Amino acid sequence: MFNERLKSLRRASKMKQSELAQKLSLSQQTISLYEANKRHPDLETLVRLAEEFHVSTDYLLGRTEHRNILSKEFIHSSNIEELFQVLMEIPGMQLDGHEIDPIDRLLINESLLSSLRLSRSIRKER
């Protein structure tokens, strides 16, 4: 599963094996061996791969279908409205043990944005 996910993520990023290898200070042959399922990365390399593709290590290893696209860089560089939007687009999000349907996603998003507007209004009055 890891090899398939790695290859898929690399191709989706329109990156050659050699380009990924260079970013991670690895050889192109190492990336090729990972994708051929003939070698597996150590923990440090696995984490670096996950960070490069903005996915969780669990996603890379096939333990979940959720990519976990919220990287530290994205969280720190985004405004709260962008974060709300990304959260609402994560597939498989659940509320009370049930997947959130599109109408509930819209209601939750509007509620969060409304709370944000109220917070801003209160802050201005202080």
Helices and strands as residue ranges (DSSP letters): H 2-12, H 17-23, H 28-35, H 43-53, H 57-60, H 72-77, H 80-89, E 94-95, E 98-99, H 102-125
